[in-house]
């Protein structure tokens, strides 16, 4: 993988990680277009650059993120279901990651949901949204488990979960961002551990690609989060629904015409 390819993948990660459009689907298309060979390091890279995206959340929301223990308790409550499901369903999840049709189907179904989500869950008031109880956090965490199906999108699942619990669009999206920190950090650490445990080598070139990828993902994610919150508060989710349908349809067309699709 070249430096240019690493930068492009980091841009894709920074844009798609926090938007409800599936970073997996975008990585598939991006990797396919660039013809990137999917070795163990590339797979690790696509996970490890999430660290830059994590930092963007902490930098943007540092006052709220460090304001007290109550937020951490709720994040822990919401994080636990994904840990349990990940340990119990690891083999099934790995099998799904090899199935491009699953990704496309999840994108299409999620797209249809987003076309109507504003009508189904109009969202609570500012007062309602501030009452994020541990029970509500747990329900959002259960929704996050749906994102283990590739193509669902962690952001989409947790935002929908927040809306079903009475949060307004902005607060649902922001809690989704906060929940991404422990979830993505855990996934990154585990991927690095598995890579090293399997005997994977990390060269100076690899460190260079990691550094560049994380810096780019950090900058792009900050821009994406700010733009997403502004757009979401004004316009809702319908545009993301149509976009997911178009992306899922594109993946199906590529598969139908025999284009080899690389799972990132």
Beta strands, then each sheet from edge to edge (+ up, - down):
end
